Amino acid sequence: MTDGTHPSELSAPTDRMSLSAQIKARTGEVRGVGSRTSKSPCYETDGLEIRVDGFTGIERLENHQVRVGAGCTLNELLNVLGRHGLALPTIGEWDGQTVGGAIATGTHGGSYKYGSLISSVVDAVLVDGNGRRRTFKRGWKNFQHVLPCFGTLGVFTEFVLQCEPSFELHLKRRVFGIDTFLERLLQPDQSTEFRSAIWMPAADFVLDYSASRPDSPLHGVRRKREVRFNDTAMVLDWLTKQTAWVKSQVSRTDELDSVGRAYTQRLFPARDYCGPYDAMLAPLKGDAATILAKRAKNKTPPEGEFAVSYAAAKPFLDALMTDMKSLNAFPDRPIGLRPGAAEFGTLSAAQGEPCIWVSMFLYPNNPLMERLPNRLIEFSARPHWGKCVFHRRDEIASLYPGWTDFSAFRNTLDRDRKFVNHFALSLGL
Ligand SMILES: Cc1cc2nc3c(=O)[nH]c(=O)nc-3n(C[C@H](O)[C@H](O)[C@H](O)COP(=O)(O)OP(=O)(O)OC[C@H]3O[C@@H](n4cnc5c(N)ncnc54)[C@H](O)[C@@H]3O)c2cc1C
């Protein structure tokens, strides 16, 4: 097996029969892929790469449900839903992924009420290693093993999703010190349904976006918001890190810290926005090709994201701060913070209890990488399957009580291990 980055064959079947025939006939590795934008190598294969671009239908069903092809992009789906006055209850910040890829990895937003997109899945349909079509319905035996599975069980062709009537959001941009922010993150007021924030540890401030459903739409406020990791924040993060390094060579004074905070307040005054939920929650635009080109051009540092329990969130962030101070090092971008509701998937990061998603951008030579793998295990932080995995791979299974059950279930669907790529193998599957 190679490092799995170069498929030996590509296929883009347009109907279920030919997809089944191809998988059945294949003796080596097979992998269903979406837009191939994941930051972990979960989609990589050196075998047959199956693109599901041909499975893009969207059909409206009863009870605000829709049947959607796995190859449809979130953007296409949200547009069609919008035309029917429907919405997904929660979405990530970008809508260029495929529905299949987003669901297979547990793509999430920052909702207190819902978990990842998986929480909207009513039925999932896949073709297994024998070429058999299998339907898994919420509430049926084994449904909990099916999502997320990052392509290790078969190739998804379609899903039935539970939607709801479309809604508007009132989004508030505010700046807080980390302690005040953490209180709000962990004990939100009743009306706050969504939250996503970035923490700039060197400047000691958090840029917080929280959203609630207004009783009636607000007028006179912006209907378009900036992205969370925006250019101003990036420059400020970089500058304050330089200052912090200089300060650490001289002496750290409270006066200098408060100057940083004052600038932050000026650059990010309190601001309110109101608009359709998708514009408020998914401001990051661009199709997969554009995003991949931008990623390559900007040499974006690898991003990992991990879910920690509410109880572990503050101690985990305190430990990160201790490491930053003692190593005199910071992550290579601001730290992302979002809440997520509990989920029950065997390989869900937020299984059994609500979580805080912590995302970190780190180049491999960042000194924090020396300690992070230990911290992740110490605080039982589970990875997002579509983002870089900063854990030691052989320790990951220990974070999932149902790992062995998942593995056994996987083997029943894929006895010949066609869907075990290099990434899955490195995790012990
Ligand atoms: C700019 C950007 C912003 C992002 N923002 C967020 C965010 O806000 N929240 C968040 O949680 N994540 C976010 N992500 C991560 C992203 O949502 C996931 O990595 C997602 O899986 C990418 O979808 P994709 O279509 O590119 O899937 P791919 O990368 O192609 O595949 C992902 C995995 O799913 C499997 N897979 C894909 N399609 C199928 C199928 N039909 N059948 C079986 N297996 C399949 C693949 O084998 C692979 O293991 C972001 C990524 C980018 C690039």
The ligand as a Tripos MOL2 file, in Angstrom:
@<TRIPOS>MOLECULE
LIG
   53    58     1     0     0
SMALL
NO_CHARGES

@<TRIPOS>ATOM
      1 C1        -13.1450   25.9880    3.4250 C.3       1 LIG1
      2 C2        -13.6100   24.8870    4.3260 C.ar      1 LIG1
      3 C3        -14.4690   25.1880    5.3650 C.ar      1 LIG1
      4 C4        -14.9090   24.1730    6.2040 C.ar      1 LIG1
      5 N1        -15.7620   24.5030    7.2150 N.ar      1 LIG1
      6 C5        -16.2000   23.5310    8.0370 C.ar      1 LIG1
      7 C6        -17.1210   23.8300    9.0900 C.ar      1 LIG1
      8 O1        -17.5690   24.9520    9.2690 O.2       1 LIG1
      9 N2        -17.4920   22.8100    9.9060 N.ar      1 LIG1
     10 C7        -17.0160   21.5490    9.7400 C.ar      1 LIG1
     11 O2        -17.3840   20.6720   10.5130 O.2       1 LIG1
     12 N3        -16.1740   21.2290    8.7410 N.ar      1 LIG1
     13 C8        -15.7590   22.1870    7.8930 C.ar      1 LIG1
     14 N4        -14.9100   21.8610    6.8720 N.ar      1 LIG1
     15 C9        -14.5550   20.4500    6.6630 C.3       1 LIG1
     16 C10       -15.4310   19.8380    5.5630 C.3       1 LIG1
     17 O3        -16.7850   20.1310    5.7810 O.3       1 LIG1
     18 C11       -15.3020   18.3100    5.5320 C.3       1 LIG1
     19 O4        -13.9680   17.9580    5.4180 O.3       1 LIG1
     20 C12       -16.1220   17.6690    4.4030 C.3       1 LIG1
     21 O5        -16.0360   16.2970    4.5210 O.3       1 LIG1
     22 C13       -15.6390   18.0040    3.0270 C.3       1 LIG1
     23 O6        -16.5800   17.5080    2.0850 O.3       1 LIG1
     24 P1        -16.1100   16.9090    0.7040 P.3       1 LIG1
     25 O7        -17.2950   16.8320   -0.1780 O.co2     1 LIG1
     26 O8        -14.9360   17.6660    0.1820 O.co2     1 LIG1
     27 O9        -15.6870   15.4490    1.1510 O.3       1 LIG1
     28 P2        -14.3440   14.6510    0.8160 P.3       1 LIG1
     29 O10       -13.1950   15.4100    1.3770 O.co2     1 LIG1
     30 O11       -14.2820   14.3010   -0.6130 O.co2     1 LIG1
     31 O12       -14.5950   13.3260    1.6450 O.3       1 LIG1
     32 C14       -14.6440   13.3380    3.0410 C.3       1 LIG1
     33 C15       -14.8080   11.9130    3.5570 C.3       1 LIG1
     34 O13       -16.1000   11.4440    3.2460 O.3       1 LIG1
     35 C16       -16.0200   10.2980    2.4170 C.3       1 LIG1
     36 N5        -17.0580   10.4230    1.4060 N.ar      1 LIG1
     37 C17       -17.3460   11.4950    0.6460 C.ar      1 LIG1
     38 N6        -18.4000   11.2300   -0.1440 N.ar      1 LIG1
     39 C18       -18.7620    9.9600    0.1160 C.ar      1 LIG1
     40 C19       -19.7810    9.0970   -0.3830 C.ar      1 LIG1
     41 N7        -20.6520    9.4810   -1.3090 N.pl3     1 LIG1
     42 N8        -19.8530    7.8440    0.1170 N.ar      1 LIG1
     43 C20       -18.9890    7.4140    1.0650 C.ar      1 LIG1
     44 N9        -18.0230    8.1880    1.5710 N.ar      1 LIG1
     45 C21       -17.9150    9.4500    1.1010 C.ar      1 LIG1
     46 C22       -14.6220   10.2940    1.8280 C.3       1 LIG1
     47 O14       -14.1660    8.9810    1.5370 O.3       1 LIG1
     48 C23       -13.8350   10.9130    2.9580 C.3       1 LIG1
     49 O15       -13.5170    9.9400    3.9120 O.3       1 LIG1
     50 C24       -14.4640   22.8410    6.0100 C.ar      1 LIG1
     51 C25       -13.5920   22.5420    4.9550 C.ar      1 LIG1
     52 C26       -13.1730   23.5490    4.1140 C.ar      1 LIG1
     53 C27       -12.2660   23.2030    2.9790 C.3       1 LIG1
@<TRIPOS>BOND
     1     1     2 1
     2     2     3 ar
     3     2    52 ar
     4     3     4 ar
     5     4     5 ar
     6     4    50 ar
     7     5     6 ar
     8     6     7 ar
     9     6    13 1
    10     7     8 2
    11     7     9 ar
    12     9    10 ar
    13    10    11 2
    14    10    12 ar
    15    12    13 ar
    16    13    14 ar
    17    14    15 1
    18    14    50 ar
    19    15    16 1
    20    16    17 1
    21    16    18 1
    22    18    19 1
    23    18    20 1
    24    20    21 1
    25    20    22 1
    26    22    23 1
    27    23    24 1
    28    24    25 2
    29    24    26 1
    30    24    27 1
    31    27    28 1
    32    28    29 2
    33    28    30 1
    34    28    31 1
    35    31    32 1
    36    32    33 1
    37    33    34 1
    38    33    48 1
    39    34    35 1
    40    35    36 1
    41    35    46 1
    42    36    37 ar
    43    36    45 ar
    44    37    38 ar
    45    38    39 ar
    46    39    40 ar
    47    39    45 ar
    48    40    41 1
    49    40    42 ar
    50    42    43 ar
    51    43    44 ar
    52    44    45 ar
    53    46    47 1
    54    46    48 1
    55    48    49 1
    56    50    51 ar
    57    51    52 ar
    58    52    53 1
@<TRIPOS>SUBSTRUCTURE
     1 LIG1         1 GROUP 0 **** ****
